[in-house]
Structures are given as structure tokens and as C-alpha cells.
Amino acid sequence: MKTMIPKTYEEAKTQGYSVAFLRYQRGYISRNTNIDKAPVMVAGGSRKGMLYVLVPCWQSTQYCQRMYLTK
């Protein structure tokens, strides 16, 4: 059976996903964005297959945060 990947963070929350951990990533995400409408992406590299959402970082303008999700 194929698992359905949620399209937005709001869908992920309704499917039972929660925040596992946060990591910094270089880049800027506007602080005016609605986090619930943020797209869910699939990681590659050492965290291949994990779902994450990019959210703004309130401590820096050069970095944003990757919010990894788990069921």
C-alpha cells in the first residue's frame, strides 16, 4: 500500500504528524507566511525520506528552520 504524503503542514497535522526536531538551514523564509500553508517536502541525504517544512527563524534573517515531522 502506498502512503500518501501530505501537501501542506496543516494536512500533516490532521494526519497525525508532529514535530520531531528542528535544524537550521541557510536561506530566508518570510515571517509573514502562514506556517499551516507551508508545503511539506521530502528530505534527501542522511535524512532521506523524512518529511520537513521550512519555517521562519526569529533569531536570524540569514537562516530559516527545517522542522522535521514524524507520525
Predicted model as a PDB file, atoms N, CA, C, CB and O in Angstrom, pLDDT in the B-factor column:
MODEL        1                                                                  
ATOM      1  N   MET A   1       0.824  -1.181   0.000  1.00 55.00           N  
ATOM      2  CA  MET A   1       0.000   0.000   0.000  1.00 55.00           C  
ATOM      3  C   MET A   1       0.867   1.243   0.000  1.00 55.00           C  
ATOM      4  CB  MET A   1      -0.937  -0.001   1.194  1.00 55.00           C  
ATOM      5  O   MET A   1       1.840   1.319   0.751  1.00 55.00           O  
ATOM      6  N   LYS A   2       0.536   2.202  -0.816  1.00 65.00           N  
ATOM      7  CA  LYS A   2       1.302   3.426  -0.938  1.00 65.00           C  
ATOM      8  C   LYS A   2       0.872   4.433   0.131  1.00 65.00           C  
ATOM      9  CB  LYS A   2       1.136   4.023  -2.342  1.00 65.00           C  
ATOM     10  O   LYS A   2      -0.323   4.634   0.352  1.00 65.00           O  
ATOM     11  N   THR A   3       1.840   5.061   0.789  1.00 73.00           N  
ATOM     12  CA  THR A   3       1.496   6.072   1.781  1.00 73.00           C  
ATOM     13  C   THR A   3       1.351   7.424   1.090  1.00 73.00           C  
ATOM     14  CB  THR A   3       2.568   6.136   2.902  1.00 73.00           C  
ATOM     15  O   THR A   3       2.129   7.768   0.200  1.00 73.00           O  
ATOM     16  N   MET A   4       0.363   8.170   1.506  1.00 87.00           N  
ATOM     17  CA  MET A   4       0.112   9.484   0.929  1.00 87.00           C  
ATOM     18  C   MET A   4       0.902  10.535   1.685  1.00 87.00           C  
ATOM     19  CB  MET A   4      -1.389   9.818   0.950  1.00 87.00           C  
ATOM     20  O   MET A   4       0.779  10.653   2.904  1.00 87.00           O  
ATOM     21  N   ILE A   5       1.707  11.294   0.972  1.00 90.00           N  
ATOM     22  CA  ILE A   5       2.483  12.373   1.575  1.00 90.00           C  
ATOM     23  C   ILE A   5       1.600  13.610   1.614  1.00 90.00           C  
ATOM     24  CB  ILE A   5       3.810  12.645   0.782  1.00 90.00           C  
ATOM     25  O   ILE A   5       1.042  14.000   0.588  1.00 90.00           O  
ATOM     26  N   PRO A   6       1.463  14.238   2.783  1.00 93.00           N  
ATOM     27  CA  PRO A   6       0.632  15.439   2.867  1.00 93.00           C  
ATOM     28  C   PRO A   6       1.226  16.583   2.047  1.00 93.00           C  
ATOM     29  CB  PRO A   6       0.469  15.871   4.329  1.00 93.00           C  
ATOM     30  O   PRO A   6       2.444  16.684   1.900  1.00 93.00           O  
ATOM     31  N   LYS A   7       0.366  17.434   1.522  1.00 95.00           N  
ATOM     32  CA  LYS A   7       0.815  18.559   0.692  1.00 95.00           C  
ATOM     33  C   LYS A   7       1.220  19.769   1.529  1.00 95.00           C  
ATOM     34  CB  LYS A   7      -0.282  18.959  -0.283  1.00 95.00           C  
ATOM     35  O   LYS A   7       2.167  20.473   1.178  1.00 95.00           O  
ATOM     36  N   THR A   8       0.509  20.019   2.637  1.00 95.00           N  
ATOM     37  CA  THR A   8       0.798  21.177   3.487  1.00 95.00           C  
ATOM     38  C   THR A   8       0.992  20.723   4.927  1.00 95.00           C  
ATOM     39  CB  THR A   8      -0.340  22.226   3.399  1.00 95.00           C  
ATOM     40  O   THR A   8       0.665  19.593   5.290  1.00 95.00           O  
ATOM     41  N   TYR A   9       1.531  21.629   5.739  1.00 95.00           N  
ATOM     42  CA  TYR A   9       1.738  21.338   7.159  1.00 95.00           C  
ATOM     43  C   TYR A   9       0.407  21.106   7.859  1.00 95.00           C  
ATOM     44  CB  TYR A   9       2.503  22.484   7.840  1.00 95.00           C  
ATOM     45  O   TYR A   9       0.319  20.283   8.771  1.00 95.00           O  
ATOM     46  N   GLU A  10      -0.622  21.820   7.443  1.00 95.00           N  
ATOM     47  CA  GLU A  10      -1.948  21.655   8.027  1.00 95.00           C  
ATOM     48  C   GLU A  10      -2.471  20.236   7.788  1.00 95.00           C  
ATOM     49  CB  GLU A  10      -2.924  22.690   7.441  1.00 95.00           C  
ATOM     50  O   GLU A  10      -3.025  19.619   8.698  1.00 95.00           O  
ATOM     51  N   GLU A  11      -2.297  19.719   6.571  1.00 95.00           N  
ATOM     52  CA  GLU A  11      -2.699  18.338   6.258  1.00 95.00           C  
ATOM     53  C   GLU A  11      -1.894  17.341   7.086  1.00 95.00           C  
ATOM     54  CB  GLU A  11      -2.514  18.047   4.752  1.00 95.00           C  
ATOM     55  O   GLU A  11      -2.431  16.340   7.561  1.00 95.00           O  
ATOM     56  N   ALA A  12      -0.604  17.619   7.254  1.00 95.00           N  
ATOM     57  CA  ALA A  12       0.255  16.715   8.024  1.00 95.00           C  
ATOM     58  C   ALA A  12      -0.214  16.626   9.470  1.00 95.00           C  
ATOM     59  CB  ALA A  12       1.718  17.184   7.971  1.00 95.00           C  
ATOM     60  O   ALA A  12      -0.226  15.542  10.053  1.00 95.00           O  
ATOM     61  N   LYS A  13      -0.602  17.761  10.052  1.00 95.00           N  
ATOM     62  CA  LYS A  13      -1.091  17.743  11.430  1.00 95.00           C  
ATOM     63  C   LYS A  13      -2.375  16.932  11.553  1.00 95.00           C  
ATOM     64  CB  LYS A  13      -1.326  19.167  11.927  1.00 95.00           C  
ATOM     65  O   LYS A  13      -2.556  16.203  12.529  1.00 95.00           O  
ATOM     66  N   THR A  14      -3.267  17.052  10.571  1.00 95.00           N  
ATOM     67  CA  THR A  14      -4.518  16.290  10.632  1.00 95.00           C  
ATOM     68  C   THR A  14      -4.282  14.795  10.417  1.00 95.00           C  
ATOM     69  CB  THR A  14      -5.505  16.814   9.588  1.00 95.00           C  
ATOM     70  O   THR A  14      -5.070  13.972  10.883  1.00 95.00           O  
ATOM     71  N   GLN A  15      -3.195  14.435   9.711  1.00 94.00           N  
ATOM     72  CA  GLN A  15      -2.862  13.020   9.505  1.00 94.00           C  
ATOM     73  C   GLN A  15      -2.095  12.428  10.678  1.00 94.00           C  
ATOM     74  CB  GLN A  15      -2.050  12.854   8.237  1.00 94.00           C  
ATOM     75  O   GLN A  15      -1.773  11.240  10.662  1.00 94.00           O  
ATOM     76  N   GLY A  16      -1.794  13.235  11.702  1.00 94.00           N  
ATOM     77  CA  GLY A  16      -1.143  12.710  12.895  1.00 94.00           C  
ATOM     78  C   GLY A  16       0.350  12.961  12.977  1.00 94.00           C  
ATOM     79  O   GLY A  16       1.010  12.406  13.856  1.00 94.00           O  
ATOM     80  N   TYR A  17       0.902  13.770  12.102  1.00 96.00           N  
ATOM     81  CA  TYR A  17       2.321  14.084  12.168  1.00 96.00           C  
ATOM     82  C   TYR A  17       2.576  15.126  13.250  1.00 96.00           C  
ATOM     83  CB  TYR A  17       2.833  14.584  10.805  1.00 96.00           C  
ATOM     84  O   TYR A  17       1.741  15.997  13.495  1.00 96.00           O  
ATOM     85  N   SER A  18       3.728  15.029  13.890  1.00 96.00           N  
ATOM     86  CA  SER A  18       4.131  16.015  14.886  1.00 96.00           C  
ATOM     87  C   SER A  18       5.596  16.382  14.657  1.00 96.00           C  
ATOM     88  CB  SER A  18       3.913  15.473  16.331  1.00 96.00           C  
ATOM     89  O   SER A  18       6.296  15.722  13.889  1.00 96.00           O  
ATOM     90  N   VAL A  19       6.048  17.429  15.321  1.00 96.00           N  
ATOM     91  CA  VAL A  19       7.417  17.913  15.151  1.00 96.00           C  
ATOM     92  C   VAL A  19       8.381  16.985  15.879  1.00 96.00           C  
ATOM     93  CB  VAL A  19       7.559  19.365  15.673  1.00 96.00           C  
ATOM     94  O   VAL A  19       8.220  16.718  17.070  1.00 96.00           O  
ATOM     95  N   ALA A  20       9.386  16.498  15.152  1.00 96.00           N  
ATOM     96  CA  ALA A  20      10.396  15.629  15.759  1.00 96.00           C  
ATOM     97  C   ALA A  20      11.564  16.473  16.274  1.00 96.00           C  
ATOM     98  CB  ALA A  20      10.898  14.570  14.737  1.00 96.00           C  
ATOM     99  O   ALA A  20      11.965  16.340  17.431  1.00 96.00           O  
ATOM    100  N   PHE A  21      12.105  17.334  15.422  1.00 95.00           N  
ATOM    101  CA  PHE A  21      13.206  18.209  15.810  1.00 95.00           C  
ATOM    102  C   PHE A  21      13.359  19.317  14.784  1.00 95.00           C  
ATOM    103  CB  PHE A  21      14.523  17.414  15.953  1.00 95.00           C  
ATOM    104  O   PHE A  21      12.794  19.243  13.693  1.00 95.00           O  
ATOM    105  N   LEU A  22      14.118  20.338  15.131  1.00 95.00           N  
ATOM    106  CA  LEU A  22      14.381  21.493  14.266  1.00 95.00           C  
ATOM    107  C   LEU A  22      15.859  21.573  13.945  1.00 95.00           C  
ATOM    108  CB  LEU A  22      13.907  22.801  14.931  1.00 95.00           C  
ATOM    109  O   LEU A  22      16.698  21.246  14.784  1.00 95.00           O  
ATOM    110  N   ARG A  23      16.184  22.006  12.735  1.00 95.00           N  
ATOM    111  CA  ARG A  23      17.559  22.248  12.325  1.00 95.00           C  
ATOM    112  C   ARG A  23      17.608  23.552  11.532  1.00 95.00           C  
ATOM    113  CB  ARG A  23      18.115  21.056  11.483  1.00 95.00           C  
ATOM    114  O   ARG A  23      16.650  23.911  10.846  1.00 95.00           O  
ATOM    115  N   TYR A  24      18.725  24.247  11.633  1.00 96.00           N  
ATOM    116  CA  TYR A  24      18.895  25.478  10.866  1.00 96.00           C  
ATOM    117  C   TYR A  24      19.296  25.164   9.435  1.00 96.00           C  
ATOM    118  CB  TYR A  24      19.942  26.384  11.523  1.00 96.00           C  
ATOM    119  O   TYR A  24      20.011  24.199   9.168  1.00 96.00           O  
ATOM    120  N   GLN A  25      18.825  25.991   8.532  1.00 95.00           N  
ATOM    121  CA  GLN A  25      19.181  25.888   7.118  1.00 95.00           C  
ATOM    122  C   GLN A  25      19.412  27.295   6.604  1.00 95.00           C  
ATOM    123  CB  GLN A  25      18.069  25.152   6.288  1.00 95.00           C  
ATOM    124  O   GLN A  25      18.661  28.214   6.929  1.00 95.00           O  
ATOM    125  N   ARG A  26      20.443  27.461   5.807  1.00 96.00           N  
ATOM    126  CA  ARG A  26      20.732  28.776   5.255  1.00 96.00           C  
ATOM    127  C   ARG A  26      19.663  29.148   4.232  1.00 96.00           C  
ATOM    128  CB  ARG A  26      22.138  28.805   4.612  1.00 96.00           C  
ATOM    129  O   ARG A  26      19.360  28.370   3.329  1.00 96.00           O  
ATOM    130  N   GLY A  27      19.109  30.317   4.378  1.00 93.00           N  
ATOM    131  CA  GLY A  27      18.058  30.790   3.491  1.00 93.00           C  
ATOM    132  C   GLY A  27      17.054  31.590   4.280  1.00 93.00           C  
ATOM    133  O   GLY A  27      17.053  31.552   5.511  1.00 93.00           O  
ATOM    134  N   TYR A  28      16.205  32.310   3.590  1.00 92.00           N  
ATOM    135  CA  TYR A  28      15.249  33.182   4.265  1.00 92.00           C  
ATOM    136  C   TYR A  28      13.823  32.774   3.925  1.00 92.00           C  
ATOM    137  CB  TYR A  28      15.489  34.648   3.882  1.00 92.00           C  
ATOM    138  O   TYR A  28      13.487  32.566   2.759  1.00 92.00           O  
ATOM    139  N   ILE A  29      13.001  32.665   4.940  1.00 91.00           N  
ATOM    140  CA  ILE A  29      11.570  32.454   4.789  1.00 91.00           C  
ATOM    141  C   ILE A  29      10.905  33.658   5.453  1.00 91.00           C  
ATOM    142  CB  ILE A  29      11.092  31.072   5.429  1.00 91.00           C  
ATOM    143  O   ILE A  29      11.220  33.992   6.595  1.00 91.00           O  
ATOM    144  N   SER A  30       9.985  34.308   4.739  1.00 92.00           N  
ATOM    145  CA  SER A  30       9.323  35.496   5.258  1.00 92.00           C  
ATOM    146  C   SER A  30       8.595  35.188   6.554  1.00 92.00           C  
ATOM    147  CB  SER A  30       8.350  36.057   4.230  1.00 92.00           C  
ATOM    148  O   SER A  30       7.980  34.131   6.694  1.00 92.00           O  
ATOM    149  N   ARG A  31       8.665  36.106   7.493  1.00 92.00           N  
ATOM    150  CA  ARG A  31       7.991  35.924   8.779  1.00 92.00           C  
ATOM    151  C   ARG A  31       6.496  36.171   8.678  1.00 92.00           C  
ATOM    152  CB  ARG A  31       8.590  36.848   9.820  1.00 92.00           C  
ATOM    153  O   ARG A  31       5.757  35.904   9.626  1.00 92.00           O  
ATOM    154  N   ASN A  32       6.046  36.673   7.547  1.00 93.00           N  
ATOM    155  CA  ASN A  32       4.620  36.919   7.343  1.00 93.00           C  
ATOM    156  C   ASN A  32       3.889  35.711   6.780  1.00 93.00           C  
ATOM    157  CB  ASN A  32       4.430  38.094   6.422  1.00 93.00           C  
ATOM    158  O   ASN A  32       2.669  35.756   6.617  1.00 93.00           O  
ATOM    159  N   THR A  33       4.595  34.643   6.482  1.00 90.00           N  
ATOM    160  CA  THR A  33       3.968  33.471   5.867  1.00 90.00           C  
ATOM    161  C   THR A  33       3.109  32.720   6.877  1.00 90.00           C  
ATOM    162  CB  THR A  33       5.034  32.535   5.284  1.00 90.00           C  
ATOM    163  O   THR A  33       3.368  32.750   8.080  1.00 90.00           O  
ATOM    164  N   ASN A  34       2.093  32.054   6.369  1.00 93.00           N  
ATOM    165  CA  ASN A  34       1.233  31.204   7.185  1.00 93.00           C  
ATOM    166  C   ASN A  34       1.872  29.816   7.230  1.00 93.00           C  
ATOM    167  CB  ASN A  34      -0.240  31.145   6.612  1.00 93.00           C  
ATOM    168  O   ASN A  34       1.947  29.132   6.209  1.00 93.00           O  
ATOM    169  N   ILE A  35       2.322  29.411   8.387  1.00 93.00           N  
ATOM    170  CA  ILE A  35       3.039  28.137   8.527  1.00 93.00           C  
ATOM    171  C   ILE A  35       2.146  26.951   8.175  1.00 93.00           C  
ATOM    172  CB  ILE A  35       3.572  27.980   9.956  1.00 93.00           C  
ATOM    173  O   ILE A  35       2.632  25.947   7.654  1.00 93.00           O  
ATOM    174  N   ASP A  36       0.845  27.054   8.453  1.00 94.00           N  
ATOM    175  CA  ASP A  36      -0.071  25.953   8.132  1.00 94.00           C  
ATOM    176  C   ASP A  36      -0.153  25.692   6.639  1.00 94.00           C  
ATOM    177  CB  ASP A  36      -1.455  26.250   8.671  1.00 94.00           C  
ATOM    178  O   ASP A  36      -0.443  24.568   6.229  1.00 94.00           O  
ATOM    179  N   LYS A  37       0.094  26.701   5.818  1.00 95.00           N  
ATOM    180  CA  LYS A  37       0.030  26.552   4.361  1.00 95.00           C  
ATOM    181  C   LYS A  37       1.396  26.208   3.749  1.00 95.00           C  
ATOM    182  CB  LYS A  37      -0.505  27.836   3.732  1.00 95.00           C  
ATOM    183  O   LYS A  37       1.506  26.084   2.529  1.00 95.00           O  
ATOM    184  N   ALA A  38       2.425  26.054   4.571  1.00 94.00           N  
ATOM    185  CA  ALA A  38       3.766  25.731   4.080  1.00 94.00           C  
ATOM    186  C   ALA A  38       3.785  24.333   3.472  1.00 94.00           C  
ATOM    187  CB  ALA A  38       4.803  25.834   5.219  1.00 94.00           C  
ATOM    188  O   ALA A  38       3.209  23.405   4.041  1.00 94.00           O  
ATOM    189  N   PRO A  39       4.438  24.174   2.327  1.00 95.00           N  
ATOM    190  CA  PRO A  39       4.479  22.851   1.693  1.00 95.00           C  
ATOM    191  C   PRO A  39       5.376  21.869   2.451  1.00 95.00           C  
ATOM    192  CB  PRO A  39       4.965  22.979   0.256  1.00 95.00           C  
ATOM    193  O   PRO A  39       6.406  22.251   3.007  1.00 95.00           O  
ATOM    194  N   VAL A  40       4.969  20.614   2.462  1.00 96.00           N  
ATOM    195  CA  VAL A  40       5.758  19.547   3.078  1.00 96.00           C  
ATOM    196  C   VAL A  40       6.684  18.985   2.003  1.00 96.00           C  
ATOM    197  CB  VAL A  40       4.835  18.418   3.691  1.00 96.00           C  
ATOM    198  O   VAL A  40       6.249  18.700   0.888  1.00 96.00           O  
ATOM    199  N   MET A  41       7.963  18.827   2.344  1.00 96.00           N  
ATOM    200  CA  MET A  41       8.957  18.314   1.406  1.00 96.00           C  
ATOM    201  C   MET A  41       9.594  17.049   1.971  1.00 96.00           C  
ATOM    202  CB  MET A  41      10.037  19.381   1.111  1.00 96.00           C  
ATOM    203  O   MET A  41       9.518  16.782   3.170  1.00 96.00           O  
ATOM    204  N   VAL A  42      10.215  16.282   1.098  1.00 95.00           N  
ATOM    205  CA  VAL A  42      10.875  15.041   1.492  1.00 95.00           C  
ATOM    206  C   VAL A  42      12.381  15.275   1.456  1.00 95.00           C  
ATOM    207  CB  VAL A  42      10.464  13.851   0.555  1.00 95.00           C  
ATOM    208  O   VAL A  42      12.919  15.768   0.464  1.00 95.00           O  
ATOM    209  N   ALA A  43      13.049  14.921   2.538  1.00 96.00           N  
ATOM    210  CA  ALA A  43      14.490  15.139   2.663  1.00 96.00           C  
ATOM    211  C   ALA A  43      15.277  14.104   1.869  1.00 96.00           C  
ATOM    212  CB  ALA A  43      14.909  15.097   4.132  1.00 96.00           C  
ATOM    213  O   ALA A  43      14.788  13.016   1.566  1.00 96.00           O  
ATOM    214  N   GLY A  44      16.491  14.474   1.547  1.00 94.00           N  
ATOM    215  CA  GLY A  44      17.437  13.576   0.913  1.00 94.00           C  
ATOM    216  C   GLY A  44      18.672  13.462   1.789  1.00 94.00           C  
ATOM    217  O   GLY A  44      18.652  13.896   2.940  1.00 94.00           O  
ATOM    218  N   GLY A  45      19.717  12.901   1.278  1.00 93.00           N  
ATOM    219  CA  GLY A  45      20.966  12.812   2.035  1.00 93.00           C  
ATOM    220  C   GLY A  45      20.865  11.849   3.201  1.00 93.00           C  
ATOM    221  O   GLY A  45      20.305  10.760   3.071  1.00 93.00           O  
ATOM    222  N   SER A  46      21.417  12.260   4.359  1.00 94.00           N  
ATOM    223  CA  SER A  46      21.446  11.367   5.519  1.00 94.00           C  
ATOM    224  C   SER A  46      20.083  11.195   6.171  1.00 94.00           C  
ATOM    225  CB  SER A  46      22.422  11.886   6.538  1.00 94.00           C  
ATOM    226  O   SER A  46      19.874  10.239   6.918  1.00 94.00           O  
ATOM    227  N   ARG A  47      19.151  12.103   5.904  1.00 94.00           N  
ATOM    228  CA  ARG A  47      17.790  12.001   6.445  1.00 94.00           C  
ATOM    229  C   ARG A  47      16.790  11.676   5.345  1.00 94.00           C  
ATOM    230  CB  ARG A  47      17.389  13.307   7.149  1.00 94.00           C  
ATOM    231  O   ARG A  47      15.648  12.135   5.371  1.00 94.00           O  
ATOM    232  N   LYS A  48      17.225  10.894   4.396  1.00 95.00           N  
ATOM    233  CA  LYS A  48      16.425  10.559   3.220  1.00 95.00           C  
ATOM    234  C   LYS A  48      15.073   9.961   3.613  1.00 95.00           C  
ATOM    235  CB  LYS A  48      17.188   9.582   2.325  1.00 95.00           C  
ATOM    236  O   LYS A  48      14.987   9.043   4.429  1.00 95.00           O  
ATOM    237  N   GLY A  49      14.032  10.508   3.011  1.00 93.00           N  
ATOM    238  CA  GLY A  49      12.692  10.003   3.239  1.00 93.00           C  
ATOM    239  C   GLY A  49      11.922  10.701   4.344  1.00 93.00           C  
ATOM    240  O   GLY A  49      10.705  10.544   4.436  1.00 93.00           O  
ATOM    241  N   MET A  50      12.608  11.474   5.192  1.00 95.00           N  
ATOM    242  CA  MET A  50      11.908  12.184   6.263  1.00 95.00           C  
ATOM    243  C   MET A  50      11.184  13.396   5.692  1.00 95.00           C  
ATOM    244  CB  MET A  50      12.895  12.616   7.374  1.00 95.00           C  
ATOM    245  O   MET A  50      11.658  14.017   4.741  1.00 95.00           O  
ATOM    246  N   LEU A  51      10.052  13.725   6.265  1.00 96.00           N  
ATOM    247  CA  LEU A  51       9.284  14.883   5.837  1.00 96.00           C  
ATOM    248  C   LEU A  51       9.702  16.109   6.638  1.00 96.00           C  
ATOM    249  CB  LEU A  51       7.775  14.624   5.992  1.00 96.00           C  
ATOM    250  O   LEU A  51      10.013  16.008   7.825  1.00 96.00           O  
ATOM    251  N   TYR A  52       9.709  17.272   5.980  1.00 97.00           N  
ATOM    252  CA  TYR A  52      10.045  18.504   6.681  1.00 97.00           C  
ATOM    253  C   TYR A  52       9.308  19.693   6.084  1.00 97.00           C  
ATOM    254  CB  TYR A  52      11.547  18.745   6.641  1.00 97.00           C  
ATOM    255  O   TYR A  52       8.810  19.646   4.959  1.00 97.00           O  
ATOM    256  N   VAL A  53       9.254  20.762   6.877  1.00 97.00           N  
ATOM    257  CA  VAL A  53       8.642  22.026   6.482  1.00 97.00           C  
ATOM    258  C   VAL A  53       9.633  23.123   6.819  1.00 97.00           C  
ATOM    259  CB  VAL A  53       7.259  22.259   7.197  1.00 97.00           C  
ATOM    260  O   VAL A  53      10.259  23.087   7.879  1.00 97.00           O  
ATOM    261  N   LEU A  54       9.787  24.101   5.929  1.00 96.00           N  
ATOM    262  CA  LEU A  54      10.646  25.249   6.210  1.00 96.00           C  
ATOM    263  C   LEU A  54       9.824  26.326   6.902  1.00 96.00           C  
ATOM    264  CB  LEU A  54      11.291  25.800   4.907  1.00 96.00           C  
ATOM    265  O   LEU A  54       8.779  26.740   6.401  1.00 96.00           O  
ATOM    266  N   VAL A  55      10.305  26.777   8.057  1.00 95.00           N  
ATOM    267  CA  VAL A  55       9.616  27.808   8.828  1.00 95.00           C  
ATOM    268  C   VAL A  55      10.587  28.951   9.108  1.00 95.00           C  
ATOM    269  CB  VAL A  55       9.044  27.228  10.156  1.00 95.00           C  
ATOM    270  O   VAL A  55      11.800  28.741   9.108  1.00 95.00           O  
ATOM    271  N   PRO A  56      10.070  30.161   9.348  1.00 94.00           N  
ATOM    272  CA  PRO A  56      10.966  31.286   9.604  1.00 94.00           C  
ATOM    273  C   PRO A  56      11.713  31.145  10.920  1.00 94.00           C  
ATOM    274  CB  PRO A  56      10.188  32.578   9.601  1.00 94.00           C  
ATOM    275  O   PRO A  56      11.239  30.503  11.857  1.00 94.00           O  
ATOM    276  N   CYS A  57      12.873  31.749  10.969  1.00 93.00           N  
ATOM    277  CA  CYS A  57      13.690  31.780  12.181  1.00 93.00           C  
ATOM    278  C   CYS A  57      13.612  33.193  12.745  1.00 93.00           C  
ATOM    279  CB  CYS A  57      15.184  31.357  11.889  1.00 93.00           C  
ATOM    280  O   CYS A  57      13.904  34.156  12.036  1.00 93.00           O  
ATOM    281  N   TRP A  58      13.227  33.327  13.995  1.00 92.00           N  
ATOM    282  CA  TRP A  58      13.060  34.644  14.603  1.00 92.00           C  
ATOM    283  C   TRP A  58      14.361  35.193  15.160  1.00 92.00           C  
ATOM    284  CB  TRP A  58      12.028  34.579  15.699  1.00 92.00           C  
ATOM    285  O   TRP A  58      14.403  36.355  15.563  1.00 92.00           O  
ATOM    286  N   GLN A  59      15.430  34.396  15.198  1.00 92.00           N  
ATOM    287  CA  GLN A  59      16.710  34.855  15.721  1.00 92.00           C  
ATOM    288  C   GLN A  59      17.643  35.367  14.628  1.00 92.00           C  
ATOM    289  CB  GLN A  59      17.382  33.739  16.478  1.00 92.00           C  
ATOM    290  O   GLN A  59      18.625  36.046  14.924  1.00 92.00           O  
ATOM    291  N   SER A  60      17.347  35.049  13.371  1.00 90.00           N  
ATOM    292  CA  SER A  60      18.267  35.387  12.289  1.00 90.00           C  
ATOM    293  C   SER A  60      17.487  35.670  11.009  1.00 90.00           C  
ATOM    294  CB  SER A  60      19.284  34.248  12.062  1.00 90.00           C  
ATOM    295  O   SER A  60      16.398  35.138  10.796  1.00 90.00           O  
ATOM    296  N   THR A  61      18.074  36.527  10.154  1.00 88.00           N  
ATOM    297  CA  THR A  61      17.477  36.770   8.841  1.00 88.00           C  
ATOM    298  C   THR A  61      18.222  36.006   7.751  1.00 88.00           C  
ATOM    299  CB  THR A  61      17.473  38.270   8.525  1.00 88.00           C  
ATOM    300  O   THR A  61      17.770  35.982   6.606  1.00 88.00           O  
ATOM    301  N   GLN A  62      19.341  35.388   8.076  1.00 94.00           N  
ATOM    302  CA  GLN A  62      20.102  34.626   7.091  1.00 94.00           C  
ATOM    303  C   GLN A  62      19.767  33.141   7.123  1.00 94.00           C  
ATOM    304  CB  GLN A  62      21.581  34.817   7.321  1.00 94.00           C  
ATOM    305  O   GLN A  62      20.140  32.402   6.212  1.00 94.00           O  
ATOM    306  N   TYR A  63      19.073  32.703   8.154  1.00 95.00           N  
ATOM    307  CA  TYR A  63      18.749  31.288   8.302  1.00 95.00           C  
ATOM    308  C   TYR A  63      17.248  31.104   8.514  1.00 95.00           C  
ATOM    309  CB  TYR A  63      19.534  30.674   9.473  1.00 95.00           C  
ATOM    310  O   TYR A  63      16.563  31.987   9.029  1.00 95.00           O  
ATOM    311  N   CYS A  64      16.762  29.945   8.108  1.00 95.00           N  
ATOM    312  CA  CYS A  64      15.405  29.527   8.433  1.00 95.00           C  
ATOM    313  C   CYS A  64      15.539  28.198   9.168  1.00 95.00           C  
ATOM    314  CB  CYS A  64      14.490  29.402   7.137  1.00 95.00           C  
ATOM    315  O   CYS A  64      16.653  27.714   9.371  1.00 95.00           O  
ATOM    316  N   GLN A  65      14.434  27.613   9.564  1.00 95.00           N  
ATOM    317  CA  GLN A  65      14.496  26.355  10.282  1.00 95.00           C  
ATOM    318  C   GLN A  65      13.770  25.271   9.512  1.00 95.00           C  
ATOM    319  CB  GLN A  65      13.904  26.502  11.677  1.00 95.00           C  
ATOM    320  O   GLN A  65      12.695  25.490   8.953  1.00 95.00           O  
ATOM    321  N   ARG A  66      14.383  24.090   9.494  1.00 96.00           N  
ATOM    322  CA  ARG A  66      13.736  22.901   8.947  1.00 96.00           C  
ATOM    323  C   ARG A  66      13.059  22.197  10.097  1.00 96.00           C  
ATOM    324  CB  ARG A  66      14.756  21.957   8.218  1.00 96.00           C  
ATOM    325  O   ARG A  66      13.713  21.817  11.068  1.00 96.00           O  
ATOM    326  N   MET A  67      11.769  22.021  10.000  1.00 96.00           N  
ATOM    327  CA  MET A  67      11.005  21.361  11.043  1.00 96.00           C  
ATOM    328  C   MET A  67      10.678  19.954  10.536  1.00 96.00           C  
ATOM    329  CB  MET A  67       9.698  22.171  11.410  1.00 96.00           C  
ATOM    330  O   MET A  67       9.804  19.780   9.686  1.00 96.00           O  
ATOM    331  N   TYR A  68      11.392  18.951  11.068  1.00 97.00           N  
ATOM    332  CA  TYR A  68      11.189  17.569  10.649  1.00 97.00           C  
ATOM    333  C   TYR A  68       9.964  16.984  11.337  1.00 97.00           C  
ATOM    334  CB  TYR A  68      12.433  16.720  10.957  1.00 97.00           C  
ATOM    335  O   TYR A  68       9.712  17.255  12.512  1.00 97.00           O  
ATOM    336  N   LEU A  69       9.202  16.179  10.598  1.00 97.00           N  
ATOM    337  CA  LEU A  69       7.948  15.632  11.074  1.00 97.00           C  
ATOM    338  C   LEU A  69       8.012  14.112  11.201  1.00 97.00           C  
ATOM    339  CB  LEU A  69       6.819  16.034  10.144  1.00 97.00           C  
ATOM    340  O   LEU A  69       8.641  13.437  10.386  1.00 97.00           O  
ATOM    341  N   THR A  70       7.356  13.584  12.231  1.00 95.00           N  
ATOM    342  CA  THR A  70       7.200  12.137  12.387  1.00 95.00           C  
ATOM    343  C   THR A  70       5.758  11.840  12.767  1.00 95.00           C  
ATOM    344  CB  THR A  70       8.185  11.571  13.459  1.00 95.00           C  
ATOM    345  O   THR A  70       5.049  12.706  13.278  1.00 95.00           O  
ATOM    346  N   LYS A  71       5.340  10.628  12.518  1.00 91.00           N  
ATOM    347  CA  LYS A  71       3.965  10.231  12.897  1.00 91.00           C  
ATOM    348  C   LYS A  71       3.886   9.894  14.345  1.00 91.00           C  
ATOM    349  CB  LYS A  71       3.487   9.045  12.078  1.00 91.00           C  
ATOM    350  O   LYS A  71       2.815   9.540  14.839  1.00 91.00           O  
TER     351      LYS A  71                                                      
ENDMDL                                                                          
END                                                                             
